[in-house]
Amino acid sequence: MAKNDLPALRDHLFEVIERLKSNNDPNADSFEKIDIETAKAITMTANTIIDSAKVEVDFLKLINKDAGASGVMMEASKSKFLTK
């Protein structure tokens, strides 16, 4: 099953960087390379996911501030985006 969290996203982005670097390696196999347009599309999608995670974190901060020291932050922090 695919991981859908920020650590997995980070791993995918580092893989894209490695594959981009392989584009200049004449000994690299085709599966080790990635075209620029695909890398851009992956990066744009990753930015959207990161932006949504930022909104989620801001929301959790707001709830925590408004709710005081309740268990709301603890429960909300179990988000599938923020944990591995």
DAWO-V253801 format. One record per backbone hydrogen bond with DSSP energy under -0.5 kcal/mol. NH is the residue of the N-H (numbers start at 1). CO is the residue of the C=O. If there is no record, write none. Layout:
nh->{NH/NH}
co->{CO/CO}
//
This chain:
nh->{6/9/10/11/12/13/14/15/16/17/18/19/20/21/22/23/23/24/25/26/28/32/33/34/39/40/41/42/43/44/45/46/47/48/49/50/51/52/53/54/55/56/57/58/59/60/61/62/63/64/65/66/67/68/70/73/75/76/77/78/79/83}
co->{81/5/6/7/8/9/10/11/12/13/14/15/16/17/18/19/20/21/22/24/25/29/30/19/35/36/37/38/39/40/41/42/43/44/45/46/47/48/49/50/51/52/53/54/55/56/57/58/59/60/61/62/63/64/68/70/71/72/73/75/76/79}
//
